[in-house]
Amino acid sequence: MSVILVLTHTRDDCASMVMDHLNNMGIESVRFDTDQFQKSIKLDMSLKENGSVTGVYRFETHSLNFEDIGVVWNRRIHEPDLGNQFDSNPDIKDLILTESTWAMNLSFTMIKSTIVNPWEINEKLKFNKWVQMQRAAEMGFKIPISCLTSSSDMIKDFWDLTGKEMIFKKIRKGLLIKKDGKRILIHTSKIPESSFNDETISRMRFYPMFLQKHINKKFDLRSVVVGNKVFTVVIHSQDIDIGKVDYRTAAVLGKLDEMKHEVVNLGEEINNRLVDYVQSFGLSFGVVDSIITPDDEFIFLEINPNGQWAWLEHKTGLNISQAFAEHLSNLNK
């Protein structure tokens, strides 16, 4: 049987949990901590005149040839960690980081085996909530109306369209480092009516703002789709004020335990639609965030093809990791 290659990073629990199951099943897996590329993991690749590619990853204690890889689990790729070795020369550090990252990533595209999920699809999808929501609407899910603009007039019009119930969402970065070195994480935030004035609007003109109608919710849902299986957990985000708009804000501030988690079955119709939705992108795994309104309406928000789920298993006992191990094993036959 071929080897399962797990692309992850040194701090990821999901990879560890699944690899434990694979080990218990007698299936060989190799962990590739992408943040350790060029430190403890090296790459050699060759391209022949006939177009054939050979490659080998060299770890500290062993090597792995591309041809021995049966399945690649693209769990979560991080850029290499260069430490402080090149801090004295930022330009050189940026060059080395960029070249190392792209060398690593292009090597993944040269592995001729099943990939969960394909790197190119992940990169296109993971920060593009617009593609995600458009596909969801096409497949019958209800979604929040949204707006992307730096036009003051359009911002005002959208404010009126939402009935003054408007939220701001990050497009990509979500991390702001101030001059004093403090790090600020930007999560979804509701714009108070008292703050929506000409001064606020004028500050919105510097880059396109991702705005959305705020929808009141009974609770949040996180659904983990693995192959044809769906595992859904209710997160009682409305139990604490700081979790009402975005439960991740509460989680970052250490309030996760103050929000009750419980397993729920969304029913065959929604579960099948979630599986179809994930597979419509060519994926076999995805983490879908959604909400249930006070009127028990299901609203789709987004999908993360590399989403976190380890804490859901820890809190509820859902055996997501076992399902994932079985899914990878079936693909490796």
N, C-alpha and C positions, 0 to 999 in steps of 0.2 A: 504493500500500500504506500502511496506517495505521502509526502510531508505536507502538513498544513502550516502555512506561513502566516503569522499574526503580526500585522503592522499596527503598532500602538506606541505608547510612550511609557516612561518609567513610573508614572503616577496613576496609571489606569487600572481600576479594580475590575471592570467588566472583562478585560482580557484575562486577568488572573483567574477569575471564577470559571470562565469557559474552558481555559486550558487545564484546569484541575479536573474537570469532567472528561475532557479528551484523554488525559493521562489515565484516568480510571477506566476508560473504555479501551485502553491499549492502543490508542492512536497517537502517533508522533506529531508533535507540533513544535514549531520554533518561533520564539518571540523576537521580533525586530523592533526594539525601542528606537523610534526614529530620531528622538532627541540625542541619541548616542552615536548617530552616523558621523563618521570621521574620527570619533573617539575610540570606541571599542568595536565598531562595525565598519568594515571597508568594502569597497566594490571594485570588481574587475569585469569588464565587458569587452567583447570583440565582435566586430562586424566583418563577415567574409564577403568576397567579391560576388557570390551568388545571393547575397542578402540575408544569409542565415546569421543569427545572433546567438552567442554563447555568453553566459554570465555566471558569476559566483559571488556570493556574499561571504566575507571572511569575518567570523566572530573571534573572540579571544581564545576559545577552546575548540572550535570546529568550523567547518566551511559548509556552505549549502549551494549546490549547483541549481541553476534555474530549472533544468530538466527534471530535477527530483521533486519539484513543487507541484502538488496536485490541486490545491485550493489556496487562494490568498484571501484572508479576512482583512479587509481594509477597515480596521476598527476605528482608529483615529490617528491621523498623521500630524506630527508636530515638526517644525523646522529644527535642524540640528542646533544643539546648545554649544556654543563656542566658549562659554565661560568668560573669563576676563583676560584671556591670553592676548587679544589684539585690541584691548581698550585704548591703548596709547595711540592707535592709528585707526580711527573710525572708518575711513575710506577703505582701507585694506580689509577690515572686519566685515564691512558690508559686501565687498566683492566676494570674499571667501564664503560668507553665509549664503549669498544668492547662488553662486555656482554650486555649492554643496547641496543646497535644497533642490535645485533643478536637476542635478545629476542623479540624486536619489529618486526623485519623482519620475524622471523619464525611465529609470531602470524598471520601475513597477509596470510601466506600459509594455515592456519587452517580455514579460513573463507570460507564456502561452498556456494559461490554465484558467479555470473558473475563478472569478474575483467577486467577492461579496463585500462591498458593492464596488462596481467599476470606478476607478479613480477619476476618469474624465467626467462621468455623470455626476459624481459627488461634487466635484469642483464647480460644475455648472449650476447645480441645484442648491447647495447648502446655504448660500447667502441670498438666494433669489426668491424672496417670499412672493413676489408677483407671479412668477411662473407657477409656484406652488398653489397659490390661491386661485389663479385662473383655471388650472387643471381641476382643482377641487370643485369649483362652480360648474364646470363642464360635466362633472361626474355626479352632480346632484346634491352636493353639500352646500349648505348656507355659509356665507362668508361675510365678514364686515366690509362695508364700503371703505375705500382707501384713496389716498391722494399723494402724489409725489410732485413737489413744486417748490420753487423759491420766489414765486410771484405773490406779492402782497395781496392782490385782488383775489387770486384763487384761494389763498389761505383764508381770507375773510369769507368767501363764498362757501368754502367747505365747512367752516365754523358754523355758519347758518344752516347748512344742509344737515349737519349732525345734531342740530338742536342744542348747540353749545356743549355737546358731549364729545370732546375730541381728545385723542391721545397721540403722543409722539413716540415713534419707535426708531431704534437704530437700524441702519441699513447693513452695516458691516462691523465697524470697529467696536464701539461700545466701551472703550477704555480711554479715559482722559488723564494725562499726567500733568499736573500743575507745576508752576515754576518752583514751588517749595518741595517738589518731589512726591507729594501726596497723589495717590492713585484713586480715581473716581470711576466706578463702574456705572454705565448708563443703561438702565433698563427701561422698559415701557413705562411711560409716565402720563398721567392725565393732566391736561392743562386747565387750571382753575379759571373760572370766569373772571375772577378779580385780577388775574395776571394777564388776561388777553387784552392787550391795549396796543397802541401804535408803537410804543417802545419795544414791546416783545416781538411784534410782527416785523419791525425793522431789523431785529437780530436774526430773523429767520431767512433773510435774503442771501446770506453768505454761502449757503450750499443747499441742495435740494432736501426738503424736509419730507420724511415719510410719516404721513398723518393718517389716522384711522378713526372711524366712529367707535366711541367707547360703548361697550355692551355690558349691561349689568349681568352678573352671573351668580348662580347658586354655588357652583364649585368648578374647579379646573379638572381636566382629564389629561392623563398621559397614557397613550396607547403604544405598546411596543409590538410591532409586526415582525414576526420571524417566519419566513416561508409562508405557509397558509395558516399560521396560528396568530392570534391576537391576544395580548395581555394588557388589560386596562386597569389603571388605578385612579380612584377619585382622590384628589388633593383638596382638602377643605380650606382653601385659601381665604375664605371670607371670615374665618375664625379670628383673624388678627388684622388690624388696620393696615399694616405695612405689606400684607399679602394680597389685599383686595384687587389692585390693578394688575400686579405682576408678582406671582408667588416666588419667582426667582430672586427678587429683591429681598424678600424675607429670608430665603435660603442662604444668600450670600452673607447676611447679617447674623447668621447662626440661629434663626428662628424656625428651622425646618421641623423640629420636633413639636412645635406649638401648633402645627397644622396636621390634623388627623389624616391618615392615609388608609384607604380600604379598597379591596378588590371589587370590581363591578363587571358584569357581563353586559355589553351594549346590545346584545341580540344579534341574531344571524344576519339580518339585513345590513346593519351598519358595519359589522365585522367583515362581511364579504366585500362591502364597498371599500373598506380600508385596505384590504388585501389587494383588490383590483387597482386601487389608487397607487399603492406602492409599486406594484408590478408594472404599471403603465409607464413608469420612468425607466424600466429595465433594472429595478432594484429587487432584492429579495429580503431586505431589512430596512426598517425605518421607524423612527419615533415620532408619533403624531401628537401635537398639542391641540386641544380643543376645549370648549367650555360648554356647560349646560346652563341655560338661562333660568330665571325664576319660573318661566312658563314651560320648563322641561324641553326646550328646543336645543338641538345639537348644532353648535357652530364650530366650523373648522377654522383653525388659526394658522398652523404651519407644520411642516415636516422637517426633521433633522435626520439626514441619512447616516449620521454618526452620533446620534443622541445618547445621552447618559441614561442608564437604567439600573445600575448596581444598587443605588439606594432604595429603589422600589422593591427589589428582591429582599434586601435586608429588612425593610419595614413591614412587608406583607407576607413574606414566605413564598411568593410566586416564583416558580422555578424557571425563570427566563433563561438562565445560563445553561441549564440542562437541555432546553429546547434548542438553544443556539448550537451547542455541541453536537446534538443529533443532526441538525440541519447541515452543519459543515461536514460531518461524517458522511452523510448521504451523498453530498456533492463530490466527495473524495473517492467514491467507489468506482 
